[in-house]
Structure formats: C-alpha cells, structure tokens
Amino acid sequence: AGSALLLGLGVAAAIAYANASASAQLAAQYPTSGGTYVYGRERLGPWWGFVAGWGFLVGKTASLAAMAMALAAYAVPVTWQRPGAAGAVVVLTAVGYRGVTRTARMARVLVGLVLLVLGVVVAAGALGTPSAVAGPTAGASGGWYGVLQAAGLLFFAFAGYARVATLGEEVRDPARTIPRAIGLALAVTTSVYLLVGVTLLSVLGPDDLAGSSEPLAAAVAASGW
C-alpha cells in the first residue's frame, strides 16, 4: 500500500545514510581509486578486499541491468526493449571508455534531463485535475512485510553515491571532495525520490502504481495534462 511504500523509502534512506556515512569516512581516510575493494583490503585484509570488490561489481551489474530496462520501457516499443536496454549500456560504456571528463559531461546532461522529466511529473500531479487524484492512502495496507519489500526494492536505487568513492584518484582534494559529494548526492536523491513517490501515490494510488510498468507516464496522463 501507499503507506508501506513511503515507509519503505524511509527505511531504505536510513540504511543508505548509514552506508553513505561509512563510505564517506573511508573515502576520506583512503583517497584512492577502488572503493569497497580498497576499504576491505586495508581494514580487513586482501581476501575480504577481493570479496568486497567482486560483490560491488556484481551488485552494480544487477542495478545497471534494472536501470537499462527501466529506460527501455519508456524509450522503445515493447518488442525492442531488451535490445534497446543493451544498446543504452553499450553507448554509455563507450562514453565512459573515452575518459572521466567526457563521462562527467554526459552525466550532467543525463541528470539534467532526468530532473526535468521528474519536475514535469511532480508539477502534473500537483496541478492536475482533482478528480484524477487517488490519495496516497488508497488501497489495502501492506503491513511491515510490505515495508520491508519496498525498502529492499528501493535501496538499490540509492546506490549511486557509492560509485563516487571509486574516483579517489580522479578528483582534486579527494579527502574533502568525495565525502561532500556523497552527502550531497544522498540528500538530493532522497528529496527527489520522496517528491516523486508522494506524487505517484497521490495520482495513481497504490494498486495502479503497482500494476504499471510506466508509472511516470501513467501519472502524467491520469493527472489530465
């Protein structure tokens, strides 16, 4: 239900905050490239560094696949979603291969476009026709199990801040810059997720939201825009 989703977002954000704080402190202490691999190796030993590095790689591969499929769900027809997702991965990998400067430029463009789209969704929900608003508490309660399910599904969406820690040798004054970047990224991300989550629940309600593979487009359409 809607309350379970919002509570799940809160739980995921709290866990992400604890993880981000630890990552920021470790990044300040070990300002070098490698992220979790370096931290595990330096604090626990080579074997744990190896496990942490591979765990990070596997986890980010899974989240990359989920994000690529989400992009394809909006950008291409259903029959072309898997090739579209694979194509997006190839394009972004090619950009990343060109170096961190070009990657940063591309990231700024993508973040700007995403925030623009999400701003339109939030505005549509806030200014849409009242008859289209379902209310965030509509539907049955999900209980604590629903809260934990929501938290588990939402947590991976916070994981971008951890990638900042892998850039220790690519930025100026990493001991100061990386912890600040991690904290700012988490704060902005949490605020955006909260706004979008409340908007989608208010416009669609929990049942329609759960049943939609394109909730942002559905919310804009349901708002009467």
Backbone bond lengths (Angstrom), bond angles and torsions (degrees), N, CA, C in turn:
res aa  C-N    CA-C-N  psi(-1)  N-CA   C-N-CA  omega(-1)  CA-C   N-CA-C  phi
1 A - - - 1.443 - - 1.507 109.57 -
2 G 1.365 114.83 174.23 1.450 118.65 -176.12 1.511 113.00 -61.71
3 S 1.346 116.87 -43.22 1.463 119.66 179.79 1.519 111.32 -63.07
4 A 1.331 117.52 -37.24 1.472 120.68 178.30 1.513 110.67 -64.50
5 L 1.336 117.32 -39.39 1.455 120.48 179.76 1.519 111.13 -64.85
6 L 1.340 117.07 -45.06 1.458 120.12 -179.07 1.522 111.78 -67.88
7 L 1.352 117.09 -39.68 1.455 119.60 175.80 1.530 110.74 -65.64
8 G 1.343 116.28 -38.22 1.453 119.96 176.36 1.515 111.89 -61.26
9 L 1.335 116.22 -39.60 1.458 120.46 175.93 1.522 110.74 -60.87
10 G 1.354 115.83 -41.09 1.458 119.52 178.31 1.517 112.54 -64.44
11 V 1.336 116.69 -42.29 1.465 120.59 178.29 1.527 110.64 -63.82
12 A 1.329 116.60 -46.04 1.461 120.54 179.22 1.522 110.86 -61.38
13 A 1.337 117.36 -40.74 1.460 121.14 179.64 1.524 111.16 -65.30
14 A 1.353 117.32 -39.50 1.464 120.65 179.55 1.529 110.94 -64.93
15 I 1.337 116.45 -43.49 1.472 119.81 177.76 1.515 110.36 -65.42
16 A 1.344 116.26 -41.38 1.465 119.95 178.53 1.523 110.76 -62.53
17 Y 1.347 117.46 -37.05 1.465 120.62 178.62 1.531 110.61 -62.94
18 A 1.339 116.03 -45.15 1.467 119.28 179.00 1.527 110.60 -61.29
19 N 1.321 116.12 -44.18 1.462 120.53 179.30 1.516 111.61 -66.25
20 A 1.344 116.68 -41.24 1.458 120.71 -179.61 1.526 111.29 -65.58
21 S 1.341 116.83 -39.25 1.461 120.16 178.69 1.527 110.67 -62.49
22 A 1.329 116.33 -43.72 1.460 119.81 177.87 1.523 111.00 -64.52
23 S 1.328 116.63 -42.68 1.464 120.33 179.17 1.525 110.92 -62.27
24 A 1.335 116.95 -40.70 1.453 120.52 -179.78 1.530 111.13 -64.27
25 Q 1.335 116.56 -42.77 1.464 119.64 179.72 1.527 111.30 -65.78
26 L 1.326 116.12 -41.85 1.464 119.65 179.01 1.523 111.34 -67.47
27 A 1.341 117.09 -37.47 1.463 120.66 178.46 1.517 110.98 -64.52
28 A 1.340 116.91 -36.11 1.453 120.13 178.00 1.530 111.05 -69.79
29 Q 1.330 116.25 -34.51 1.465 119.71 -178.69 1.519 112.42 -79.82
30 Y 1.356 116.14 -33.36 1.468 120.80 179.79 1.526 108.95 -124.88
31 P 1.335 117.57 76.20 1.475 120.88 -175.89 1.528 112.15 -78.60
32 T 1.318 115.55 68.40 1.460 121.05 179.27 1.516 109.16 -140.09
33 S 1.313 117.03 160.66 1.462 120.68 -179.88 1.526 110.37 -68.64
34 G 1.328 115.52 149.81 1.460 120.45 177.44 1.506 113.98 129.85
35 G 1.330 117.69 -25.71 1.459 120.01 175.91 1.510 113.11 58.61
36 T 1.338 116.52 -129.43 1.458 121.43 -172.91 1.529 113.09 -61.04
37 Y 1.333 117.25 -28.82 1.465 119.62 176.88 1.525 110.25 -61.69
38 V 1.324 115.92 -46.66 1.465 120.13 -179.73 1.517 111.10 -64.94
39 Y 1.327 117.32 -43.99 1.459 120.68 -177.53 1.526 110.91 -63.90
40 G 1.337 117.00 -45.47 1.456 120.34 178.22 1.519 112.22 -62.42
41 R 1.327 116.64 -41.21 1.472 120.55 -179.51 1.522 111.42 -66.17
42 E 1.334 116.36 -44.44 1.455 119.89 -175.16 1.529 112.40 -73.64
43 R 1.323 117.47 -35.14 1.461 120.10 -174.69 1.524 113.11 -92.44
44 L 1.350 117.13 -32.94 1.458 120.36 -171.91 1.521 114.05 -120.10
45 G 1.317 118.08 -19.73 1.452 120.68 179.98 1.516 112.60 123.36
46 P 1.352 117.79 166.48 1.463 121.53 -175.32 1.522 113.97 -59.16
47 W 1.343 117.69 -40.66 1.465 119.26 -176.98 1.522 110.85 -63.66
48 W 1.330 117.14 -44.71 1.455 119.95 -179.32 1.518 111.22 -69.33
49 G 1.304 117.48 -31.76 1.457 119.83 173.15 1.521 111.53 -63.05
50 F 1.332 116.20 -41.26 1.465 121.40 176.79 1.526 110.86 -60.75
51 V 1.341 116.58 -47.48 1.464 120.91 179.83 1.521 110.93 -63.04
52 A 1.338 116.60 -44.17 1.467 120.25 -179.58 1.522 111.11 -63.61
53 G 1.318 116.96 -41.33 1.464 120.21 179.51 1.518 112.44 -62.93
54 W 1.328 116.67 -45.42 1.463 119.62 179.19 1.528 111.64 -69.40
55 G 1.343 116.45 -36.28 1.464 119.29 176.11 1.519 111.31 -61.67
56 F 1.329 116.39 -41.62 1.459 120.95 177.20 1.523 110.57 -62.17
57 L 1.325 116.93 -44.36 1.462 121.10 -177.84 1.525 111.42 -64.69
58 V 1.336 117.21 -44.89 1.466 120.90 -179.62 1.526 110.36 -65.40
59 G 1.339 116.57 -44.04 1.456 119.65 179.78 1.508 112.86 -62.43
60 K 1.326 117.05 -41.82 1.463 119.67 -179.68 1.529 111.30 -71.35
61 T 1.326 117.39 -29.89 1.466 119.45 175.35 1.519 110.77 -64.42
62 A 1.345 116.66 -41.70 1.461 120.42 178.70 1.523 111.23 -65.63
63 S 1.339 117.96 -44.61 1.459 120.00 179.77 1.516 111.21 -67.20
64 L 1.320 117.46 -32.76 1.466 121.07 176.36 1.521 110.48 -63.05
65 A 1.329 116.65 -43.25 1.465 120.11 178.68 1.527 110.82 -62.71
66 A 1.342 116.71 -42.15 1.476 120.08 179.60 1.519 111.04 -63.32
67 M 1.325 117.41 -43.54 1.467 120.29 -179.49 1.522 111.67 -68.32
68 A 1.324 117.20 -37.27 1.464 120.15 178.57 1.523 110.78 -64.80
69 M 1.336 117.13 -40.36 1.461 119.77 177.97 1.525 111.65 -68.68
70 A 1.341 117.55 -34.44 1.461 119.92 176.12 1.521 110.74 -64.15
71 L 1.321 117.13 -42.04 1.463 120.81 176.17 1.518 111.10 -60.82
72 A 1.327 116.20 -46.19 1.458 119.95 -177.99 1.521 112.08 -64.80
73 A 1.344 117.79 -31.06 1.464 120.91 179.90 1.525 111.46 -61.46
74 Y 1.329 116.88 -30.27 1.458 120.77 179.86 1.519 112.98 -95.06
75 A 1.335 117.11 -29.54 1.458 120.22 -167.13 1.526 114.75 -94.45
76 V 1.331 118.35 -24.78 1.468 119.77 -173.70 1.522 109.32 -135.19
77 P 1.338 118.31 160.24 1.472 121.36 176.46 1.529 111.83 -60.40
78 V 1.324 115.28 161.63 1.463 120.92 -174.47 1.527 111.96 -57.31
79 T 1.330 116.77 -43.23 1.471 119.78 -176.27 1.522 112.72 -68.27
80 W 1.322 117.97 -15.06 1.463 121.54 -178.12 1.523 112.38 -111.69
81 Q 1.328 117.32 13.56 1.458 118.30 -174.24 1.527 113.14 -67.77
82 R 1.302 117.87 -43.42 1.464 118.71 179.97 1.528 112.05 -66.14
83 P 1.343 119.45 -47.84 1.474 118.00 174.55 1.528 112.47 -61.25
84 G 1.342 117.12 -36.80 1.456 119.60 178.03 1.513 112.26 -63.21
85 A 1.336 116.91 -42.01 1.464 120.98 178.07 1.528 110.61 -64.07
86 A 1.334 116.76 -43.11 1.465 120.24 178.70 1.530 110.50 -64.09
87 G 1.335 116.60 -39.50 1.457 120.09 178.47 1.517 112.23 -63.81
88 A 1.337 117.21 -39.23 1.468 120.51 177.92 1.523 110.67 -63.08
89 V 1.335 116.90 -40.71 1.464 120.52 177.98 1.526 110.68 -62.85
90 V 1.331 116.71 -42.63 1.464 120.60 -179.72 1.522 110.88 -63.13
91 V 1.333 116.56 -44.77 1.468 120.59 -178.73 1.523 111.07 -62.22
92 L 1.330 117.19 -48.44 1.458 120.12 -178.43 1.526 111.91 -68.10
93 T 1.337 116.77 -32.76 1.466 119.74 175.17 1.520 110.62 -65.00
94 A 1.327 116.50 -40.79 1.464 120.16 178.16 1.522 111.22 -62.72
95 V 1.333 116.71 -40.13 1.465 119.79 177.32 1.524 110.58 -64.46
96 G 1.340 116.31 -44.48 1.449 119.60 178.46 1.522 112.90 -62.03
97 Y 1.304 116.67 -33.26 1.462 120.86 179.78 1.521 111.61 -65.49
98 R 1.334 116.97 -24.28 1.467 120.65 -178.30 1.525 112.86 -76.15
99 G 1.343 117.43 -10.93 1.455 119.23 176.56 1.512 112.61 126.03
100 V 1.334 116.09 162.62 1.455 121.68 -174.18 1.523 112.12 -68.14
101 T 1.338 118.46 -30.19 1.463 120.21 -179.32 1.516 111.13 -65.76
102 R 1.335 116.79 -47.51 1.469 119.70 178.33 1.530 111.03 -67.27
103 T 1.337 116.03 -35.71 1.460 119.12 177.57 1.528 110.78 -62.16
104 A 1.331 117.24 -41.61 1.461 120.97 179.39 1.528 111.07 -64.25
105 R 1.320 117.04 -39.72 1.465 119.87 177.54 1.528 110.81 -63.25
106 M 1.318 116.14 -45.90 1.459 120.15 178.35 1.529 110.90 -61.67
107 A 1.335 116.45 -40.41 1.464 120.24 179.13 1.520 110.96 -61.68
108 R 1.328 117.88 -40.85 1.462 120.50 178.86 1.523 111.06 -62.52
109 V 1.338 116.30 -41.60 1.463 120.13 178.79 1.526 110.91 -63.87
110 L 1.326 116.88 -47.05 1.463 121.08 -177.94 1.526 111.56 -64.93
111 V 1.338 116.40 -43.54 1.465 119.37 179.41 1.526 110.66 -63.32
112 G 1.334 116.42 -40.88 1.458 119.47 177.74 1.516 112.58 -61.23
113 L 1.325 117.06 -43.31 1.466 120.66 178.89 1.525 111.42 -65.74
114 V 1.326 116.44 -42.64 1.467 120.25 -179.40 1.526 110.59 -63.29
115 L 1.339 117.14 -45.57 1.457 119.82 179.66 1.524 111.45 -64.50
116 L 1.332 117.08 -34.21 1.463 120.01 176.77 1.526 110.81 -64.34
117 V 1.320 116.77 -46.23 1.467 120.86 179.27 1.527 110.87 -62.91
118 L 1.332 116.65 -45.08 1.456 119.35 -179.96 1.531 111.33 -65.60
119 G 1.332 116.75 -34.00 1.457 119.78 175.38 1.520 112.23 -62.55
120 V 1.337 115.99 -39.28 1.467 120.09 176.47 1.523 110.77 -63.78
121 V 1.328 116.89 -41.55 1.468 120.55 179.72 1.522 110.73 -62.69
122 V 1.339 116.86 -46.62 1.462 120.59 -179.84 1.528 110.67 -63.80
123 A 1.337 117.00 -41.94 1.465 120.30 178.65 1.521 111.19 -63.82
124 A 1.334 117.04 -40.15 1.457 120.66 178.32 1.522 110.99 -62.82
125 G 1.326 116.72 -41.29 1.460 119.66 178.61 1.514 112.63 -67.09
126 A 1.344 116.31 -36.76 1.465 119.74 -177.75 1.525 112.43 -76.88
127 L 1.340 117.11 -32.64 1.457 121.02 -173.67 1.520 113.15 -108.86
128 G 1.345 117.54 3.56 1.459 120.57 -177.41 1.514 112.02 -71.42
129 T 1.315 115.37 176.54 1.462 121.08 -178.94 1.521 110.30 -67.10
130 P 1.341 118.65 135.10 1.471 120.75 -177.67 1.524 113.54 -58.40
131 S 1.319 117.54 -31.00 1.462 119.55 -177.71 1.515 112.21 -67.44
132 A 1.339 115.74 -18.98 1.465 118.60 -179.16 1.519 112.37 -84.84
133 V 1.332 118.05 -12.11 1.453 121.02 -174.76 1.519 110.14 -80.76
134 A 1.345 116.14 125.89 1.460 121.30 -177.30 1.519 112.60 -92.36
135 G 1.327 116.79 -29.01 1.464 120.32 -178.39 1.512 111.04 95.35
136 P 1.349 117.81 135.54 1.458 120.60 -174.94 1.523 114.59 -69.63
137 T 1.336 118.29 -14.47 1.464 119.54 -178.80 1.520 112.63 -101.76
138 A 1.347 117.09 6.71 1.462 118.94 179.36 1.521 110.29 -66.60
139 G 1.326 116.88 149.16 1.458 120.65 177.94 1.518 111.82 94.38
140 A 1.312 116.54 173.48 1.462 121.61 -177.33 1.516 110.55 -78.79
141 S 1.327 115.31 155.48 1.460 120.24 179.33 1.520 110.16 -73.86
142 G 1.324 116.26 141.80 1.451 120.18 -179.57 1.509 113.61 -88.41
143 G 1.357 118.48 -12.91 1.448 120.64 -179.13 1.521 111.63 70.38
144 W 1.341 115.09 -178.06 1.458 119.39 -178.59 1.523 112.22 -67.43
145 Y 1.327 116.36 -29.97 1.463 118.32 175.98 1.525 110.25 -63.22
146 G 1.329 116.22 -40.81 1.456 119.88 176.48 1.512 111.93 -64.26
147 V 1.344 116.93 -37.41 1.464 120.54 177.17 1.526 110.31 -61.23
148 L 1.328 116.55 -46.14 1.468 120.29 -179.22 1.529 111.30 -66.44
149 Q 1.331 116.95 -37.79 1.459 119.58 176.07 1.525 110.87 -61.38
150 A 1.346 115.48 -46.89 1.453 119.67 179.60 1.524 111.08 -61.71
151 A 1.333 116.75 -42.09 1.464 120.25 -179.76 1.521 111.16 -63.02
152 G 1.331 116.69 -42.31 1.460 119.82 179.16 1.515 112.99 -63.30
153 L 1.345 115.68 -40.91 1.462 119.03 -179.53 1.527 112.00 -72.08
154 L 1.334 116.37 -33.14 1.455 120.03 -176.37 1.525 113.23 -83.58
155 F 1.332 117.20 -23.57 1.462 118.36 -172.63 1.525 112.47 -60.84
156 F 1.336 116.69 -39.52 1.467 117.80 -175.37 1.526 111.27 -64.19
157 A 1.345 116.50 -23.50 1.450 119.56 -179.72 1.523 112.45 -71.45
158 F 1.345 117.61 -15.73 1.461 121.05 176.87 1.526 111.98 -87.16
159 A 1.313 118.02 -5.54 1.457 120.68 -164.45 1.522 114.33 -71.90
160 G 1.314 118.97 -6.76 1.456 120.23 -177.62 1.513 114.38 -60.75
161 Y 1.345 117.31 -32.12 1.466 118.69 -177.96 1.523 111.34 -62.38
162 A 1.342 117.61 -29.51 1.461 120.26 -178.19 1.523 111.37 -65.01
163 R 1.326 116.82 -26.98 1.457 119.28 -179.85 1.518 112.04 -71.25
164 V 1.333 116.33 -23.75 1.462 119.34 177.02 1.520 110.37 -60.39
165 A 1.328 116.12 -36.12 1.461 120.66 -177.06 1.521 112.75 -67.21
166 T 1.316 118.27 -17.48 1.468 120.33 -179.76 1.525 112.34 -81.98
167 L 1.336 117.80 -3.03 1.461 121.49 -174.73 1.525 112.47 -103.14
168 G 1.325 116.99 27.85 1.457 120.39 -173.53 1.509 114.70 -56.21
169 E 1.317 118.50 -33.15 1.460 121.60 -177.58 1.520 112.82 -96.13
170 E 1.342 116.61 3.75 1.458 120.46 -175.20 1.534 113.15 -106.84
171 V 1.335 118.36 -2.21 1.461 121.23 -176.11 1.516 110.19 -127.42
172 R 1.329 115.76 159.92 1.452 121.10 176.47 1.531 109.94 -77.55
173 D 1.327 116.20 140.76 1.464 123.33 177.39 1.531 110.64 47.22
174 P 1.343 118.71 61.95 1.468 120.82 -174.21 1.523 113.82 -62.02
175 A 1.333 118.17 -31.18 1.463 119.82 -179.05 1.523 111.51 -63.07
176 R 1.321 117.82 -26.03 1.466 121.65 178.61 1.524 111.54 -101.46
177 T 1.321 116.78 -40.12 1.462 121.18 -172.80 1.520 112.43 -71.92
178 I 1.336 117.79 -44.81 1.460 120.54 -173.68 1.537 112.11 -66.97
179 P 1.338 120.46 -46.26 1.473 118.04 176.20 1.524 113.20 -59.03
180 R 1.332 117.77 -39.71 1.465 119.98 177.73 1.521 110.91 -64.87
181 A 1.329 116.81 -41.64 1.467 120.47 -179.88 1.519 111.31 -64.43
182 I 1.331 117.46 -40.01 1.463 120.88 179.29 1.527 110.58 -63.69
183 G 1.326 117.32 -46.76 1.455 120.57 179.53 1.516 112.77 -63.06
184 L 1.333 116.64 -42.88 1.462 120.19 179.45 1.521 111.11 -65.92
185 A 1.329 117.01 -42.29 1.464 120.62 179.78 1.524 111.10 -61.20
186 L 1.328 117.18 -42.57 1.464 120.15 -179.36 1.525 110.85 -67.04
187 A 1.331 117.70 -41.54 1.466 120.90 -178.56 1.524 111.21 -64.57
188 V 1.329 117.15 -45.82 1.462 120.48 -179.59 1.523 110.85 -66.03
189 T 1.332 116.54 -43.27 1.459 120.56 -178.92 1.528 111.40 -62.48
190 T 1.317 117.28 -44.68 1.459 120.50 -180.00 1.524 110.96 -62.19
191 S 1.322 117.08 -42.68 1.468 120.90 179.67 1.521 111.14 -62.77
192 V 1.325 116.58 -44.26 1.463 120.41 -179.50 1.526 110.63 -65.20
193 Y 1.335 117.62 -44.72 1.468 120.73 179.65 1.516 110.97 -60.94
194 L 1.337 116.89 -40.42 1.458 120.21 -179.12 1.524 110.97 -64.43
195 L 1.330 117.17 -45.18 1.462 120.98 178.80 1.522 111.30 -61.26
196 V 1.324 116.13 -47.53 1.463 120.04 -178.11 1.523 110.72 -67.07
197 G 1.343 117.69 -41.41 1.453 120.46 -179.65 1.518 112.53 -62.20
198 V 1.331 117.10 -45.36 1.463 120.51 178.69 1.525 110.24 -63.93
199 T 1.331 116.66 -40.01 1.466 120.27 -179.63 1.520 111.23 -63.65
200 L 1.332 117.21 -47.59 1.465 120.18 -178.47 1.525 111.46 -63.51
201 L 1.331 116.59 -41.31 1.461 119.22 178.67 1.522 111.72 -66.86
202 S 1.315 117.38 -37.06 1.459 120.74 -179.23 1.524 111.91 -68.09
203 V 1.323 116.61 -37.94 1.464 120.51 -176.13 1.525 111.59 -84.20
204 L 1.332 117.01 -46.62 1.461 120.61 -173.04 1.523 113.32 -95.03
205 G 1.331 117.62 -30.58 1.452 119.85 -169.81 1.515 110.11 80.40
206 P 1.339 118.33 159.50 1.463 120.83 -174.63 1.519 114.81 -64.62
207 D 1.327 117.99 -35.12 1.459 119.83 -176.65 1.527 111.48 -69.06
208 D 1.340 116.57 -49.53 1.466 119.67 178.71 1.518 111.49 -66.41
209 L 1.333 116.20 -35.20 1.464 119.35 178.26 1.520 110.77 -63.82
210 A 1.337 116.79 -43.87 1.461 120.55 -179.66 1.519 111.83 -65.93
211 G 1.331 117.22 -30.38 1.459 120.14 -176.35 1.515 114.47 -90.68
212 S 1.333 118.19 0.50 1.462 120.78 -176.40 1.517 110.98 -102.71
213 S 1.330 116.17 133.67 1.467 120.93 173.79 1.522 111.66 -89.27
214 E 1.341 117.28 -9.41 1.466 121.95 178.13 1.531 108.34 -133.43
215 P 1.335 117.89 66.34 1.466 120.26 -171.64 1.522 114.23 -64.32
216 L 1.321 118.37 -32.52 1.464 119.30 -179.70 1.520 110.89 -65.24
217 A 1.326 116.79 -47.26 1.466 120.58 178.02 1.519 110.72 -64.27
218 A 1.325 116.99 -38.89 1.463 120.31 179.88 1.521 111.27 -65.42
219 A 1.348 117.04 -38.28 1.460 119.90 179.89 1.533 111.18 -66.59
220 V 1.325 117.32 -41.49 1.456 120.47 178.95 1.522 110.34 -64.24
221 A 1.326 116.28 -42.39 1.483 120.06 179.51 1.527 110.26 -66.05
222 A 1.345 117.79 -42.57 1.451 120.69 -177.98 1.527 112.86 -69.25
223 S 1.329 116.73 -24.76 1.461 119.76 -179.18 1.520 112.37 -73.73
224 G 1.333 117.42 -10.74 1.452 120.84 179.97 1.510 114.72 93.02
225 W 1.353 116.83 2.18 1.468 119.55 178.32 1.525 109.40 -76.44
